[in-house]
C-alpha cells in the first residue's frame, strides 16, 4: 500500500513536461476524482496536451464493465480513438 501511495505522489509531484498527450476519464463520484483533476491541471501547466472527460455518477473502474454498461463501451471507444489519433501523428 505504501508503494502505491508513493507512486501516486510521484506522478502528481514529478516532472510532467515532455509527456505525450493525456486522455483521462474520471467519474464525479470517483474516489480519485480530485487526484485526476489535479493531474490534468499540472500536466496542462507543464504544456502537456490533456483531454479530460468527467463522467457523472459512475463507479470506480467502470470501463471494465464494457459490454455491460454503455458508459464503459463509450469510454473505451473514446480512448481507442484518442490512441489512434495520438499514434497516427
N, C-alpha and C positions, 0 to 999 in steps of 0.2 A: 504494500500500500504506500509506503514512504517513497518508493521509487516512482510510482505512478504520479504522486503529488509533485515530486521533483521534476519529472519530465513535463508535466503541465506548466509548472512555473518556468522552466527553461524555454518553453515555446512562447509564453506570454512576455517574458522579460529578456529573451535572447535577441540576437540580431536578425531582423526580418528582411532587410533590404536585399535585393537580388533573388528573392523567391519568385517562382513562376506565379501566374495568376491563381488566386484562391477562389474556389467555388464552395461556399459554406451554406449549409441548411441547418436551421435550428427552430425548434418549436418555442412558442412563448411560454409554454408550461414546462420546458426542459430544465432540469437541474443545472445544466451547463450553459444556459442561455447567456448569462452575464459574461462568462468567460469567452463565449463565441463572439459576442458583440465587442468585447474588449480587443480580442484578436483582430477582428475586422478593422477596428479603429487604428490600432497600432500598425497594422500592415499598410493601411492607406497612408498613414503618416510617413511610412518608410517607402512610399511611392510604389507599392505593390498593388496591382490591379485586383480588386475584390468584388465579387458578386455574392451578396448576402441575401438569402431568401429566408424570411421569418414566417413560419407556418403557425397556424392557430390551433391550440388545444390538442396537440398530438403527443403520444407517449414517447419516452426515450427510445431511440433506435427504431423509430417507425419505418425507415426504409427497408429494414429487414423483413417487413411484412408485405413487400411487393408480391403481387399475386393474390393477396388477401385484402389489402386496403388500396383504394385508388390513389391516395396520397403517397403511399410507398411506391407505386408504379410511376407517378408523376415525378417524384424526387429522383428516382433512378434514371428516368428518361432525360430529365434536365441535366443531371450530372454527366451522362453519356454525351449529350450534345456539347456541354462545356469542354469535356476532354477532347472530343473530336475537333472542336474549334481551336483549342489551345495547341494541340499537336499538329494541326494542319498548317500552322503559321511557320 
